[in-house]
Amino acid sequence: MQTKFPSESLTILTDLVLPGETNPLNNLFGGELLARMDRAASIAARRHSRRIVVTASVNHVAFNRAVPLGSVVTVEAKISRSFKSSMEIYIDVWIEDRESGNKTKANEAIYTFVAVDETGRPVEVPQVIPQTDEEKIRFDAALRRKQLSLVLAGKLKPSEATELKALFIQ
């Protein structure tokens, strides 16, 4: 199966925060942001796999900054690593300053998607070849996150989580 670069899955969604999408503090509802991130991650996973994809897990979400009413918010998603049928998608959320146009990173998330066939059975996906320094860091960290998840689920013995153990043993 052909390998792919993370840049081939890059998905950018830009939208305006409207009054019906905000909480009493006039900031974007967290659930609305989660939905936007899920859509962007879904498109990135589909671009990578060229298959039907389903959300398997939301591994990490950081709401570091509120996204105020009227903000231009950009959600950027791309594959950080793929495994047999699953793909980790790293998502960065940016807010654009209305006056200067400068972008500030507001939030981030990591989702996992699985590629499936028409009957819902998992199918193999292309492997990822990271290119940039950031992509390489995220690629390496994805294996540790996967091992941690498997250990916590009881599907991998801690002694077998080699990449994860390497963090603690010098």
C-alpha positions in Angstrom: 0.0 0.0 0.0 1.3 3.5 -0.9 2.6 5.7 1.9 1.4 9.3 2.3 2.6 12.6 3.8 0.6 14.4 6.5 0.3 17.4 4.3 -1.9 15.4 1.9 -4.6 15.1 4.5 -4.5 18.8 5.7 -8.0 20.1 6.2 -8.7 23.8 7.0 -12.1 24.9 8.1 -12.6 28.6 8.7 -15.9 30.1 10.0 -17.4 32.9 12.0 -18.7 32.5 15.6 -22.4 33.5 15.6 -24.7 34.4 18.5 -26.6 31.1 18.4 -23.3 29.2 19.0 -22.3 30.9 22.2 -22.8 30.5 25.9 -24.0 33.2 28.3 -20.4 34.6 28.4 -20.6 35.1 24.6 -18.0 32.5 23.9 -18.3 29.5 21.5 -19.9 26.5 23.2 -17.3 23.8 23.7 -19.6 21.2 22.1 -19.8 23.4 19.0 -16.0 23.5 18.8 -15.9 19.7 19.3 -18.3 19.3 16.4 -16.2 21.5 14.1 -13.0 19.6 15.1 -14.7 16.3 14.5 -15.8 17.4 11.0 -12.3 18.6 10.1 -10.7 15.4 11.5 -13.2 13.3 9.6 -12.2 15.0 6.3 -8.5 14.6 7.0 -8.9 10.9 7.8 -11.0 10.4 4.7 -8.4 12.2 2.5 -5.7 10.0 4.0 -7.5 6.7 3.7 -9.9 7.4 0.8 -12.4 5.3 2.7 -15.5 5.7 4.9 -14.2 6.8 8.4 -15.7 6.7 11.8 -14.7 8.5 15.0 -13.1 5.9 17.3 -12.1 8.3 20.2 -11.4 11.8 21.3 -8.1 11.3 23.0 -7.3 14.8 24.1 -9.0 18.2 24.0 -7.5 21.4 25.5 -9.7 24.4 25.7 -6.9 26.8 26.4 -8.6 30.0 25.3 -12.2 31.1 24.9 -13.4 31.8 21.4 -15.4 35.0 21.6 -18.6 35.9 19.6 -17.7 37.3 16.2 -14.3 35.6 16.1 -13.0 34.1 12.9 -12.0 30.6 14.0 -9.8 28.3 11.9 -9.6 24.5 12.6 -6.6 22.8 11.0 -6.5 19.0 11.0 -4.1 16.5 9.6 -2.9 12.9 10.1 -0.1 12.6 12.7 0.2 8.8 12.4 -1.6 5.8 11.0 -1.7 2.2 12.3 -3.4 -0.8 10.7 -6.8 0.6 10.2 -6.8 3.6 12.6 -5.5 7.1 12.1 -4.5 9.7 14.7 -5.5 13.2 13.7 -4.0 16.2 15.4 -6.1 19.4 15.4 -5.1 23.0 16.0 -7.6 25.7 16.5 -6.7 29.3 15.7 -8.5 32.6 16.4 -7.9 35.5 14.1 -7.7 39.0 15.7 -10.4 41.2 14.1 -8.2 44.3 13.9 -4.7 43.0 13.2 -5.5 39.8 11.4 -2.9 38.0 13.6 -3.7 34.4 14.5 -3.4 32.9 18.0 -3.5 29.3 18.8 -6.6 28.8 21.1 -7.1 25.1 21.4 -5.9 21.7 20.2 -7.2 18.1 20.1 -6.3 14.6 19.1 -8.9 12.4 17.6 -8.7 8.8 16.4 -10.6 7.6 13.3 -10.9 4.1 11.8 -11.3 3.4 8.1 -14.1 0.9 7.3 -15.6 -0.7 4.3 -19.3 -0.5 3.3 -20.2 -3.2 5.9 -18.5 -1.3 8.7 -15.5 -3.6 9.0 -12.0 -2.0 9.6 -9.8 -1.8 6.5 -6.1 -1.1 6.2 -4.9 2.4 5.7 -1.7 3.9 4.1 1.2 4.5 6.4 2.4 8.1 7.1 5.8 9.6 6.4 6.3 12.8 8.5 8.3 15.6 6.8 8.5 18.6 9.1 10.0 18.7 12.6 6.5 19.2 14.1 5.1 16.2 12.1 8.0 14.0 13.3 7.4 15.0 16.9 3.7 14.3 16.6 4.3 11.0 14.7 6.6 9.7 17.5 4.3 10.8 20.3 1.3 9.1 18.6 2.9 5.6 19.2 3.3 6.4 22.9 -0.3 7.6 23.1 -1.5 4.4 21.4 0.5 2.2 23.7 -0.8 4.1 26.8 -4.3 3.7 25.6 -3.8 -0.1 25.0 -2.2 -0.5 28.4 -5.1 1.3 30.1 -7.6 -0.8 28.2 -5.8 -4.0 29.3 -5.0 -4.9 25.7 -1.2 -4.5 26.1 1.0 -5.5 29.0 3.0 -2.5 30.4 6.2 -4.4 29.9 5.4 -4.6 26.2 4.9 -0.8 25.8 8.4 -0.2 24.7 8.1 3.4 23.4 6.2 4.4 26.5 8.7 2.7 28.9 11.5 4.5 27.1 10.2 7.8 28.6 10.8 6.6 32.1 13.9 4.4 31.8 17.2 6.2 31.0 
